[in-house]
Structures are given as C-alpha cells and as structure tokens.
Amino acid sequence: MHIRSAFWIGRPKAGMNDAFRTLMDDTLIPAMCRFPGVRHARALWPTSREDNPPDIHCQILVEFDSRADVERMLACPERAALKPRVLEAIAMFNGGFSHIEYQVGSA
C-alpha cells in the first residue's frame, strides 16, 4: 500500500476557518475519493498536540494499492479539473502545504 500525504502548515486567514474546513471535507476529499487509483482519502484535523510539533492545521491522507495507482491519480484529468478548488483553499490559507509519499510497511 502507498499513501500520499499533504500537510497544510499554518492557519486559515481570519474568518476563513469554517470555509476552509468545509471546502476540504465537503468538496476536495469527496472528489479525491473518486480519482482513479484512489482506495480512500480523508482529512485529519488535529485536536491536541504533544512535544511541540509543526503547526499542521490539516493533514490529507490518500491511500493507494500500488505506486502505479499513485502515478495514475497524479496524471488523471479529474485531478487537473479539481485544481481551481485547491487554489481556493490556498487563497484562504496563511502558510503553505507540501506532500510526502509513503510506502506502507507490512506488519
């Protein structure tokens, strides 16, 4: 299994917290769930912090069965079509975001 993670580090602009979360939970995550190759997608919203972690406001996890599925999702037209909505989220946010891809180890 593979996971592609997006870290939103910072905070939504003043008065934009609810709109940012709604855009993620109601639009972006459901759309990502429908991308080819995606097994599951979810948004993680921190409720507590320990040991002084980075200021992660939201973490997105997108799960895939294989690296080939990651590549298929990255190249799909549905992802390109969703880009304007991602740009909306970026416009609401003070900070930045980045991606890390993981290969999940076997237990």
Biopython code that builds the backbone (N, CA, C, O; Angstrom):
import numpy as np
from Bio.PDB.StructureBuilder import StructureBuilder

atoms = [
    (1, "MET", "N", (0.849, -1.174, 0.000)),
    (1, "MET", "CA", (0.000, 0.000, 0.000)),
    (1, "MET", "C", (0.897, 1.241, 0.000)),
    (1, "MET", "O", (2.011, 1.221, 0.523)),
    (2, "HIS", "N", (0.387, 2.311, -0.596)),
    (2, "HIS", "CA", (1.074, 3.593, -0.638)),
    (2, "HIS", "C", (0.135, 4.675, -0.124)),
    (2, "HIS", "O", (-1.081, 4.591, -0.293)),
    (3, "ILE", "N", (0.713, 5.687, 0.504)),
    (3, "ILE", "CA", (-0.054, 6.834, 0.984)),
    (3, "ILE", "C", (0.623, 8.101, 0.496)),
    (3, "ILE", "O", (1.839, 8.252, 0.608)),
    (4, "ARG", "N", (-0.167, 9.001, -0.039)),
    (4, "ARG", "CA", (0.299, 10.345, -0.380)),
    (4, "ARG", "C", (-0.354, 11.279, 0.633)),
    (4, "ARG", "O", (-1.574, 11.301, 0.791)),
    (5, "SER", "N", (0.486, 12.045, 1.308)),
    (5, "SER", "CA", (0.012, 12.911, 2.373)),
    (5, "SER", "C", (0.291, 14.361, 2.021)),
    (5, "SER", "O", (1.357, 14.690, 1.499)),
    (6, "ALA", "N", (-0.671, 15.224, 2.310)),
    (6, "ALA", "CA", (-0.481, 16.669, 2.162)),
    (6, "ALA", "C", (-0.573, 17.297, 3.540)),
    (6, "ALA", "O", (-1.513, 17.034, 4.290)),
    (7, "PHE", "N", (0.401, 18.123, 3.868)),
    (7, "PHE", "CA", (0.427, 18.827, 5.146)),
    (7, "PHE", "C", (0.140, 20.299, 4.901)),
    (7, "PHE", "O", (0.879, 20.970, 4.180)),
    (8, "TRP", "N", (-0.935, 20.802, 5.502)),
    (8, "TRP", "CA", (-1.260, 22.230, 5.467)),
    (8, "TRP", "C", (-0.702, 22.822, 6.754)),
    (8, "TRP", "O", (-1.249, 22.602, 7.835)),
    (9, "ILE", "N", (0.387, 23.573, 6.634)),
    (9, "ILE", "CA", (1.097, 24.111, 7.795)),
    (9, "ILE", "C", (0.842, 25.608, 7.865)),
    (9, "ILE", "O", (1.186, 26.353, 6.947)),
    (10, "GLY", "N", (0.239, 26.035, 8.955)),
    (10, "GLY", "CA", (-0.137, 27.429, 9.145)),
    (10, "GLY", "C", (-1.553, 27.496, 9.667)),
    (10, "GLY", "O", (-1.982, 26.640, 10.440)),
    (11, "ARG", "N", (-2.277, 28.513, 9.243)),
    (11, "ARG", "CA", (-3.657, 28.723, 9.685)),
    (11, "ARG", "C", (-4.470, 29.353, 8.563)),
    (11, "ARG", "O", (-3.922, 30.069, 7.725)),
    (12, "PRO", "N", (-5.772, 29.092, 8.542)),
    (12, "PRO", "CA", (-6.621, 29.826, 7.604)),
    (12, "PRO", "C", (-6.585, 31.321, 7.930)),
    (12, "PRO", "O", (-6.353, 31.718, 9.072)),
    (13, "LYS", "N", (-6.814, 32.127, 6.916)),
    (13, "LYS", "CA", (-6.895, 33.572, 7.120)),
    (13, "LYS", "C", (-8.050, 33.881, 8.058)),
    (13, "LYS", "O", (-8.960, 33.068, 8.220)),
    (14, "ALA", "N", (-8.014, 35.061, 8.677)),
    (14, "ALA", "CA", (-9.047, 35.473, 9.629)),
    (14, "ALA", "C", (-10.436, 35.310, 9.030)),
    (14, "ALA", "O", (-10.711, 35.778, 7.925)),
    (15, "GLY", "N", (-11.300, 34.642, 9.772)),
    (15, "GLY", "CA", (-12.678, 34.432, 9.354)),
    (15, "GLY", "C", (-12.887, 33.339, 8.318)),
    (15, "GLY", "O", (-14.015, 33.120, 7.875)),
    (16, "MET", "N", (-11.811, 32.641, 7.920)),
    (16, "MET", "CA", (-11.914, 31.640, 6.856)),
    (16, "MET", "C", (-11.838, 30.197, 7.357)),
    (16, "MET", "O", (-11.889, 29.270, 6.549)),
    (17, "ASN", "N", (-11.717, 29.985, 8.664)),
    (17, "ASN", "CA", (-11.528, 28.635, 9.179)),
    (17, "ASN", "C", (-12.666, 27.694, 8.778)),
    (17, "ASN", "O", (-12.415, 26.597, 8.279)),
    (18, "ASP", "N", (-13.902, 28.111, 8.990)),
    (18, "ASP", "CA", (-15.039, 27.238, 8.672)),
    (18, "ASP", "C", (-15.142, 26.981, 7.172)),
    (18, "ASP", "O", (-15.414, 25.856, 6.753)),
    (19, "ALA", "N", (-14.929, 28.010, 6.370)),
    (19, "ALA", "CA", (-14.999, 27.842, 4.909)),
    (19, "ALA", "C", (-13.895, 26.911, 4.419)),
    (19, "ALA", "O", (-14.121, 26.086, 3.534)),
    (20, "PHE", "N", (-12.700, 27.045, 4.996)),
    (20, "PHE", "CA", (-11.582, 26.173, 4.621)),
    (20, "PHE", "C", (-11.917, 24.714, 4.948)),
    (20, "PHE", "O", (-11.743, 23.827, 4.113)),
    (21, "ARG", "N", (-12.392, 24.481, 6.153)),
    (21, "ARG", "CA", (-12.702, 23.108, 6.561)),
    (21, "ARG", "C", (-13.853, 22.535, 5.722)),
    (21, "ARG", "O", (-13.811, 21.369, 5.331)),
    (22, "THR", "N", (-14.855, 23.330, 5.452)),
    (22, "THR", "CA", (-15.973, 22.868, 4.630)),
    (22, "THR", "C", (-15.506, 22.518, 3.221)),
    (22, "THR", "O", (-15.917, 21.499, 2.665)),
    (23, "LEU", "N", (-14.649, 23.357, 2.642)),
    (23, "LEU", "CA", (-14.124, 23.068, 1.305)),
    (23, "LEU", "C", (-13.367, 21.746, 1.303)),
    (23, "LEU", "O", (-13.526, 20.941, 0.386)),
    (24, "MET", "N", (-12.551, 21.521, 2.318)),
    (24, "MET", "CA", (-11.810, 20.261, 2.405)),
    (24, "MET", "C", (-12.749, 19.067, 2.571)),
    (24, "MET", "O", (-12.709, 18.113, 1.793)),
    (25, "ASP", "N", (-13.597, 19.141, 3.604)),
    (25, "ASP", "CA", (-14.427, 17.988, 3.968)),
    (25, "ASP", "C", (-15.551, 17.705, 2.974)),
    (25, "ASP", "O", (-15.883, 16.545, 2.730)),
    (26, "ASP", "N", (-16.135, 18.748, 2.403)),
    (26, "ASP", "CA", (-17.326, 18.561, 1.561)),
    (26, "ASP", "C", (-17.046, 18.551, 0.065)),
    (26, "ASP", "O", (-17.875, 18.084, -0.715)),
    (27, "THR", "N", (-15.883, 19.063, -0.347)),
    (27, "THR", "CA", (-15.594, 19.149, -1.781)),
    (27, "THR", "C", (-14.322, 18.405, -2.161)),
    (27, "THR", "O", (-14.362, 17.483, -2.976)),
    (28, "LEU", "N", (-13.192, 18.798, -1.577)),
    (28, "LEU", "CA", (-11.924, 18.238, -2.033)),
    (28, "LEU", "C", (-11.764, 16.763, -1.692)),
    (28, "LEU", "O", (-11.390, 15.970, -2.556)),
    (29, "ILE", "N", (-12.039, 16.383, -0.457)),
    (29, "ILE", "CA", (-11.871, 14.976, -0.076)),
    (29, "ILE", "C", (-12.819, 14.060, -0.861)),
    (29, "ILE", "O", (-12.364, 13.048, -1.394)),
    (30, "PRO", "N", (-14.133, 14.377, -0.952)),
    (30, "PRO", "CA", (-15.001, 13.507, -1.764)),
    (30, "PRO", "C", (-14.544, 13.399, -3.221)),
    (30, "PRO", "O", (-14.636, 12.328, -3.821)),
    (31, "ALA", "N", (-14.052, 14.502, -3.788)),
    (31, "ALA", "CA", (-13.570, 14.457, -5.174)),
    (31, "ALA", "C", (-12.348, 13.556, -5.293)),
    (31, "ALA", "O", (-12.241, 12.780, -6.242)),
    (32, "MET", "N", (-11.419, 13.654, -4.331)),
    (32, "MET", "CA", (-10.221, 12.806, -4.374)),
    (32, "MET", "C", (-10.575, 11.331, -4.244)),
    (32, "MET", "O", (-9.912, 10.477, -4.833)),
    (33, "CYS", "N", (-11.611, 11.029, -3.478)),
    (33, "CYS", "CA", (-12.045, 9.636, -3.333)),
    (33, "CYS", "C", (-12.479, 9.032, -4.669)),
    (33, "CYS", "O", (-12.447, 7.814, -4.843)),
    (34, "ARG", "N", (-12.881, 9.879, -5.601)),
    (34, "ARG", "CA", (-13.342, 9.400, -6.904)),
    (34, "ARG", "C", (-12.237, 9.355, -7.964)),
    (34, "ARG", "O", (-12.480, 8.898, -9.080)),
    (35, "PHE", "N", (-11.034, 9.819, -7.636)),
    (35, "PHE", "CA", (-9.929, 9.772, -8.597)),
    (35, "PHE", "C", (-9.562, 8.328, -8.897)),
    (35, "PHE", "O", (-9.642, 7.473, -8.015)),
    (36, "PRO", "N", (-9.160, 8.044, -10.133)),
    (36, "PRO", "CA", (-8.729, 6.678, -10.454)),
    (36, "PRO", "C", (-7.513, 6.283, -9.619)),
    (36, "PRO", "O", (-6.586, 7.069, -9.425)),
    (37, "GLY", "N", (-7.545, 5.058, -9.138)),
    (37, "GLY", "CA", (-6.435, 4.524, -8.361)),
    (37, "GLY", "C", (-6.519, 4.782, -6.867)),
    (37, "GLY", "O", (-5.768, 4.181, -6.099)),
    (38, "VAL", "N", (-7.420, 5.669, -6.434)),
    (38, "VAL", "CA", (-7.503, 6.016, -5.016)),
    (38, "VAL", "C", (-8.355, 4.991, -4.285)),
    (38, "VAL", "O", (-9.489, 4.718, -4.676)),
    (39, "ARG", "N", (-7.797, 4.427, -3.221)),
    (39, "ARG", "CA", (-8.529, 3.499, -2.366)),
    (39, "ARG", "C", (-9.397, 4.273, -1.367)),
    (39, "ARG", "O", (-10.560, 3.937, -1.144)),
    (40, "HIS", "N", (-8.800, 5.328, -0.764)),
    (40, "HIS", "CA", (-9.512, 6.104, 0.249)),
    (40, "HIS", "C", (-8.790, 7.434, 0.445)),
    (40, "HIS", "O", (-7.575, 7.517, 0.270)),
    (41, "ALA", "N", (-9.533, 8.461, 0.805)),
    (41, "ALA", "CA", (-8.947, 9.759, 1.157)),
    (41, "ALA", "C", (-9.662, 10.286, 2.389)),
    (41, "ALA", "O", (-10.853, 10.042, 2.586)),
    (42, "ARG", "N", (-8.918, 11.016, 3.218)),
    (42, "ARG", "CA", (-9.506, 11.598, 4.425)),
    (42, "ARG", "C", (-8.689, 12.809, 4.848)),
    (42, "ARG", "O", (-7.506, 12.930, 4.528)),
    (43, "ALA", "N", (-9.353, 13.703, 5.577)),
    (43, "ALA", "CA", (-8.688, 14.849, 6.184)),
    (43, "ALA", "C", (-8.541, 14.587, 7.674)),
    (43, "ALA", "O", (-9.474, 14.116, 8.325)),
    (44, "LEU", "N", (-7.375, 14.891, 8.206)),
    (44, "LEU", "CA", (-7.114, 14.775, 9.637)),
    (44, "LEU", "C", (-7.008, 16.189, 10.216)),
    (44, "LEU", "O", (-6.239, 17.014, 9.723)),
    (45, "TRP", "N", (-7.788, 16.455, 11.263)),
    (45, "TRP", "CA", (-7.826, 17.762, 11.916)),
    (45, "TRP", "C", (-7.305, 17.594, 13.343)),
    (45, "TRP", "O", (-7.987, 16.986, 14.168)),
    (46, "PRO", "N", (-6.124, 18.114, 13.657)),
    (46, "PRO", "CA", (-5.550, 17.923, 14.995)),
    (46, "PRO", "C", (-6.470, 18.441, 16.101)),
    (46, "PRO", "O", (-7.069, 19.511, 15.985)),
    (47, "THR", "N", (-6.565, 17.660, 17.171)),
    (47, "THR", "CA", (-7.351, 18.063, 18.336)),
    (47, "THR", "C", (-6.474, 18.295, 19.554)),
    (47, "THR", "O", (-6.894, 18.958, 20.502)),
    (48, "SER", "N", (-5.260, 17.755, 19.542)),
    (48, "SER", "CA", (-4.303, 18.018, 20.606)),
    (48, "SER", "C", (-2.906, 17.854, 20.018)),
    (48, "SER", "O", (-2.720, 17.213, 18.984)),
    (49, "ARG", "N", (-1.936, 18.444, 20.694)),
    (49, "ARG", "CA", (-0.549, 18.398, 20.232)),
    (49, "ARG", "C", (0.350, 18.061, 21.410)),
    (49, "ARG", "O", (0.089, 18.450, 22.548)),
    (50, "GLU", "N", (1.411, 17.330, 21.110)),
    (50, "GLU", "CA", (2.357, 16.931, 22.150)),
    (50, "GLU", "C", (3.771, 17.101, 21.606)),
    (50, "GLU", "O", (4.016, 16.860, 20.424)),
    (51, "ASP", "N", (4.677, 17.506, 22.444)),
    (51, "ASP", "CA", (6.102, 17.597, 22.094)),
    (51, "ASP", "C", (6.411, 18.626, 21.011)),
    (51, "ASP", "O", (7.342, 18.436, 20.230)),
    (52, "ASN", "N", (5.638, 19.719, 20.954)),
    (52, "ASN", "CA", (5.942, 20.851, 20.082)),
    (52, "ASN", "C", (6.075, 20.493, 18.594)),
    (52, "ASN", "O", (7.120, 20.758, 17.998)),
    (53, "PRO", "N", (5.046, 19.901, 17.985)),
    (53, "PRO", "CA", (5.111, 19.545, 16.565)),
    (53, "PRO", "C", (4.987, 20.780, 15.679)),
    (53, "PRO", "O", (4.697, 21.868, 16.177)),
    (54, "PRO", "N", (5.202, 20.629, 14.368)),
    (54, "PRO", "CA", (4.963, 21.741, 13.442)),
    (54, "PRO", "C", (3.497, 22.173, 13.511)),
    (54, "PRO", "O", (2.642, 21.406, 13.954)),
    (55, "ASP", "N", (3.216, 23.368, 13.084)),
    (55, "ASP", "CA", (1.868, 23.932, 13.146)),
    (55, "ASP", "C", (1.001, 23.392, 11.998)),
    (55, "ASP", "O", (0.571, 24.145, 11.125)),
    (56, "ILE", "N", (0.757, 22.086, 12.016)),
    (56, "ILE", "CA", (-0.059, 21.442, 10.982)),
    (56, "ILE", "C", (-1.521, 21.711, 11.297)),
    (56, "ILE", "O", (-2.030, 21.295, 12.337)),
    (57, "HIS", "N", (-2.186, 22.407, 10.393)),
    (57, "HIS", "CA", (-3.614, 22.700, 10.573)),
    (57, "HIS", "C", (-4.468, 21.536, 10.083)),
    (57, "HIS", "O", (-5.512, 21.234, 10.661)),
    (58, "CYS", "N", (-4.017, 20.889, 9.018)),
    (58, "CYS", "CA", (-4.758, 19.778, 8.417)),
    (58, "CYS", "C", (-3.770, 18.873, 7.706)),
    (58, "CYS", "O", (-2.807, 19.343, 7.101)),
    (59, "GLN", "N", (-4.012, 17.583, 7.781)),
    (59, "GLN", "CA", (-3.232, 16.617, 7.023)),
    (59, "GLN", "C", (-4.206, 15.805, 6.181)),
    (59, "GLN", "O", (-5.206, 15.294, 6.687)),
    (60, "ILE", "N", (-3.907, 15.692, 4.901)),
    (60, "ILE", "CA", (-4.723, 14.894, 3.988)),
    (60, "ILE", "C", (-3.987, 13.582, 3.727)),
    (60, "ILE", "O", (-2.798, 13.585, 3.408)),
    (61, "LEU", "N", (-4.693, 12.469, 3.863)),
    (61, "LEU", "CA", (-4.134, 11.155, 3.552)),
    (61, "LEU", "C", (-4.907, 10.560, 2.387)),
    (61, "LEU", "O", (-6.135, 10.479, 2.422)),
    (62, "VAL", "N", (-4.184, 10.146, 1.355)),
    (62, "VAL", "CA", (-4.797, 9.488, 0.200)),
    (62, "VAL", "C", (-4.111, 8.134, 0.063)),
    (62, "VAL", "O", (-2.890, 8.058, -0.072)),
    (63, "GLU", "N", (-4.905, 7.068, 0.097)),
    (63, "GLU", "CA", (-4.381, 5.706, 0.101)),
    (63, "GLU", "C", (-4.526, 5.050, -1.281)),
    (63, "GLU", "O", (-5.505, 5.261, -1.997)),
    (64, "PHE", "N", (-3.514, 4.249, -1.620)),
    (64, "PHE", "CA", (-3.456, 3.557, -2.910)),
    (64, "PHE", "C", (-2.993, 2.127, -2.695)),
    (64, "PHE", "O", (-2.304, 1.830, -1.719)),
    (65, "ASP", "N", (-3.369, 1.250, -3.600)),
    (65, "ASP", "CA", (-2.894, -0.126, -3.526)),
    (65, "ASP", "C", (-1.447, -0.260, -3.993)),
    (65, "ASP", "O", (-0.721, -1.129, -3.511)),
    (66, "SER", "N", (-1.017, 0.598, -4.934)),
    (66, "SER", "CA", (0.316, 0.443, -5.527)),
    (66, "SER", "C", (0.879, 1.796, -5.956)),
    (66, "SER", "O", (0.157, 2.790, -6.034)),
    (67, "ARG", "N", (2.163, 1.811, -6.227)),
    (67, "ARG", "CA", (2.799, 3.028, -6.753)),
    (67, "ARG", "C", (2.225, 3.368, -8.126)),
    (67, "ARG", "O", (2.107, 4.544, -8.469)),
    (68, "ALA", "N", (1.873, 2.372, -8.903)),
    (68, "ALA", "CA", (1.262, 2.614, -10.215)),
    (68, "ALA", "C", (-0.059, 3.371, -10.055)),
    (68, "ALA", "O", (-0.386, 4.223, -10.882)),
    (69, "ASP", "N", (-0.815, 3.069, -9.004)),
    (69, "ASP", "CA", (-2.067, 3.787, -8.755)),
    (69, "ASP", "C", (-1.805, 5.247, -8.382)),
    (69, "ASP", "O", (-2.578, 6.130, -8.753)),
    (70, "VAL", "N", (-0.715, 5.502, -7.649)),
    (70, "VAL", "CA", (-0.340, 6.890, -7.345)),
    (70, "VAL", "C", (-0.082, 7.635, -8.651)),
    (70, "VAL", "O", (-0.597, 8.735, -8.852)),
    (71, "GLU", "N", (0.706, 7.045, -9.528)),
    (71, "GLU", "CA", (1.024, 7.674, -10.814)),
    (71, "GLU", "C", (-0.230, 7.905, -11.658)),
    (71, "GLU", "O", (-0.368, 8.937, -12.315)),
    (72, "ARG", "N", (-1.137, 6.934, -11.630)),
    (72, "ARG", "CA", (-2.389, 7.074, -12.385)),
    (72, "ARG", "C", (-3.198, 8.258, -11.860)),
    (72, "ARG", "O", (-3.746, 9.032, -12.645)),
    (73, "MET", "N", (-3.276, 8.400, -10.538)),
    (73, "MET", "CA", (-4.007, 9.525, -9.952)),
    (73, "MET", "C", (-3.336, 10.847, -10.299)),
    (73, "MET", "O", (-4.015, 11.809, -10.657)),
    (74, "LEU", "N", (-2.008, 10.904, -10.195)),
    (74, "LEU", "CA", (-1.301, 12.150, -10.475)),
    (74, "LEU", "C", (-1.517, 12.631, -11.907)),
    (74, "LEU", "O", (-1.502, 13.834, -12.165)),
    (75, "ALA", "N", (-1.715, 11.708, -12.828)),
    (75, "ALA", "CA", (-1.877, 12.058, -14.240)),
    (75, "ALA", "C", (-3.327, 12.206, -14.691)),
    (75, "ALA", "O", (-3.575, 12.565, -15.842)),
    (76, "CYS", "N", (-4.275, 11.940, -13.822)),
    (76, "CYS", "CA", (-5.675, 11.887, -14.261)),
    (76, "CYS", "C", (-6.256, 13.284, -14.533)),
    (76, "CYS", "O", (-5.886, 14.250, -13.866)),
    (77, "PRO", "N", (-7.156, 13.385, -15.500)),
    (77, "PRO", "CA", (-7.790, 14.668, -15.804)),
    (77, "PRO", "C", (-8.677, 15.173, -14.666)),
    (77, "PRO", "O", (-8.872, 16.381, -14.529)),
    (78, "GLU", "N", (-9.211, 14.274, -13.857)),
    (78, "GLU", "CA", (-10.044, 14.686, -12.724)),
    (78, "GLU", "C", (-9.233, 15.522, -11.717)),
    (78, "GLU", "O", (-9.747, 16.472, -11.127)),
    (79, "ARG", "N", (-7.973, 15.153, -11.536)),
    (79, "ARG", "CA", (-7.106, 15.910, -10.627)),
    (79, "ARG", "C", (-6.862, 17.309, -11.187)),
    (79, "ARG", "O", (-6.927, 18.294, -10.451)),
    (80, "ALA", "N", (-6.585, 17.398, -12.470)),
    (80, "ALA", "CA", (-6.380, 18.708, -13.099)),
    (80, "ALA", "C", (-7.644, 19.563, -13.003)),
    (80, "ALA", "O", (-7.561, 20.775, -12.802)),
    (81, "ALA", "N", (-8.805, 18.939, -13.146)),
    (81, "ALA", "CA", (-10.073, 19.675, -13.083)),
    (81, "ALA", "C", (-10.354, 20.205, -11.674)),
    (81, "ALA", "O", (-11.054, 21.206, -11.519)),
    (82, "LEU", "N", (-9.819, 19.546, -10.656)),
    (82, "LEU", "CA", (-10.039, 19.975, -9.273)),
    (82, "LEU", "C", (-9.092, 21.107, -8.855)),
    (82, "LEU", "O", (-9.301, 21.730, -7.814)),
    (83, "LYS", "N", (-8.074, 21.373, -9.640)),
    (83, "LYS", "CA", (-7.054, 22.368, -9.292)),
    (83, "LYS", "C", (-7.635, 23.735, -8.914)),
    (83, "LYS", "O", (-7.156, 24.329, -7.948)),
    (84, "PRO", "N", (-8.652, 24.270, -9.628)),
    (84, "PRO", "CA", (-9.208, 25.571, -9.211)),
    (84, "PRO", "C", (-9.765, 25.563, -7.789)),
    (84, "PRO", "O", (-9.682, 26.573, -7.091)),
    (85, "ARG", "N", (-10.323, 24.453, -7.357)),
    (85, "ARG", "CA", (-10.848, 24.367, -5.985)),
    (85, "ARG", "C", (-9.702, 24.311, -4.977)),
    (85, "ARG", "O", (-9.819, 24.854, -3.878)),
    (86, "VAL", "N", (-8.601, 23.663, -5.337)),
    (86, "VAL", "CA", (-7.413, 23.651, -4.477)),
    (86, "VAL", "C", (-6.858, 25.070, -4.361)),
    (86, "VAL", "O", (-6.443, 25.492, -3.281)),
    (87, "LEU", "N", (-6.853, 25.798, -5.464)),
    (87, "LEU", "CA", (-6.391, 27.187, -5.429)),
    (87, "LEU", "C", (-7.277, 28.045, -4.527)),
    (87, "LEU", "O", (-6.791, 28.990, -3.906)),
    (88, "GLU", "N", (-8.571, 27.727, -4.449)),
    (88, "GLU", "CA", (-9.460, 28.408, -3.491)),
    (88, "GLU", "C", (-8.982, 28.171, -2.066)),
    (88, "GLU", "O", (-8.920, 29.102, -1.263)),
    (89, "ALA", "N", (-8.645, 26.927, -1.754)),
    (89, "ALA", "CA", (-8.161, 26.604, -0.409)),
    (89, "ALA", "C", (-6.862, 27.355, -0.125)),
    (89, "ALA", "O", (-6.684, 27.894, 0.967)),
    (90, "ILE", "N", (-5.972, 27.392, -1.082)),
    (90, "ILE", "CA", (-4.702, 28.100, -0.912)),
    (90, "ILE", "C", (-4.958, 29.586, -0.641)),
    (90, "ILE", "O", (-4.281, 30.191, 0.190)),
    (91, "ALA", "N", (-5.928, 30.169, -1.338)),
    (91, "ALA", "CA", (-6.242, 31.588, -1.151)),
    (91, "ALA", "C", (-6.802, 31.878, 0.238)),
    (91, "ALA", "O", (-6.703, 33.007, 0.719)),
    (92, "MET", "N", (-7.386, 30.879, 0.885)),
    (92, "MET", "CA", (-7.946, 31.043, 2.226)),
    (92, "MET", "C", (-6.916, 30.848, 3.329)),
    (92, "MET", "O", (-7.226, 31.044, 4.504)),
    (93, "PHE", "N", (-5.693, 30.464, 2.968)),
    (93, "PHE", "CA", (-4.747, 29.942, 3.947)),
    (93, "PHE", "C", (-3.501, 30.807, 4.064)),
    (93, "PHE", "O", (-2.926, 31.229, 3.060)),
    (94, "ASN", "N", (-3.089, 31.065, 5.306)),
    (94, "ASN", "CA", (-1.794, 31.700, 5.600)),
    (94, "ASN", "C", (-0.831, 30.596, 5.990)),
    (94, "ASN", "O", (-0.916, 30.046, 7.088)),
    (95, "GLY", "N", (0.061, 30.281, 5.116)),
    (95, "GLY", "CA", (1.011, 29.208, 5.357)),
    (95, "GLY", "C", (1.303, 28.520, 4.042)),
    (95, "GLY", "O", (1.257, 29.143, 2.981)),
    (96, "GLY", "N", (1.596, 27.265, 4.111)),
    (96, "GLY", "CA", (1.903, 26.518, 2.904)),
    (96, "GLY", "C", (1.499, 25.071, 3.061)),
    (96, "GLY", "O", (1.045, 24.638, 4.121)),
    (97, "PHE", "N", (1.673, 24.340, 1.989)),
    (97, "PHE", "CA", (1.416, 22.907, 2.072)),
    (97, "PHE", "C", (2.458, 22.172, 1.253)),
    (97, "PHE", "O", (3.034, 22.708, 0.306)),
    (98, "SER", "N", (2.683, 20.934, 1.643)),
    (98, "SER", "CA", (3.651, 20.099, 0.941)),
    (98, "SER", "C", (3.179, 18.657, 0.994)),
    (98, "SER", "O", (2.278, 18.312, 1.759)),
    (99, "HIS", "N", (3.793, 17.826, 0.179)),
    (99, "HIS", "CA", (3.388, 16.427, 0.072)),
    (99, "HIS", "C", (4.539, 15.502, 0.465)),
    (99, "HIS", "O", (5.710, 15.794, 0.221)),
    (100, "ILE", "N", (4.175, 14.399, 1.071)),
    (100, "ILE", "CA", (5.108, 13.303, 1.318)),
    (100, "ILE", "C", (4.396, 12.027, 0.903)),
    (100, "ILE", "O", (3.233, 11.810, 1.243)),
    (101, "GLU", "N", (5.117, 11.179, 0.157)),
    (101, "GLU", "CA", (4.581, 9.873, -0.226)),
    (101, "GLU", "C", (5.264, 8.791, 0.592)),
    (101, "GLU", "O", (6.467, 8.847, 0.848)),
    (102, "TYR", "N", (4.475, 7.807, 0.996)),
    (102, "TYR", "CA", (4.954, 6.718, 1.841)),
    (102, "TYR", "C", (4.647, 5.358, 1.191)),
    (102, "TYR", "O", (3.610, 5.179, 0.551)),
    (103, "GLN", "N", (5.538, 4.444, 1.366)),
    (103, "GLN", "CA", (5.223, 3.046, 1.139)),
    (103, "GLN", "C", (4.966, 2.461, 2.509)),
    (103, "GLN", "O", (5.800, 2.584, 3.406)),
    (104, "VAL", "N", (3.815, 1.821, 2.682)),
    (104, "VAL", "CA", (3.414, 1.292, 3.982)),
    (104, "VAL", "C", (4.071, -0.061, 4.184)),
    (104, "VAL", "O", (3.963, -0.952, 3.342)),
    (105, "GLY", "N", (4.754, -0.202, 5.315)),
    (105, "GLY", "CA", (5.409, -1.469, 5.638)),
    (105, "GLY", "C", (4.396, -2.534, 6.033)),
    (105, "GLY", "O", (3.277, -2.225, 6.441)),
    (106, "SER", "N", (4.799, -3.770, 5.908)),
    (106, "SER", "CA", (3.925, -4.856, 6.308)),
    (106, "SER", "C", (4.089, -5.118, 7.803)),
    (106, "SER", "O", (5.175, -4.965, 8.363)),
    (107, "ALA", "N", (3.000, -5.510, 8.426)),
    (107, "ALA", "CA", (3.035, -5.725, 9.885)),
    (107, "ALA", "C", (3.460, -7.140, 10.199)),
    (107, "ALA", "O", (3.549, -7.513, 11.369)),
]
sb = StructureBuilder()
sb.init_structure("model")
sb.init_model(0)
sb.init_chain("A")
sb.init_seg("    ")
for serial, (resi, resn, name, xyz) in enumerate(atoms, 1):
    if name == "N":
        sb.init_residue(resn, " ", resi, " ")
    sb.init_atom(name, np.array(xyz, "f"), 0.0, 1.0, " ", f" {name:<3s}", serial, name[0])
structure = sb.get_structure()
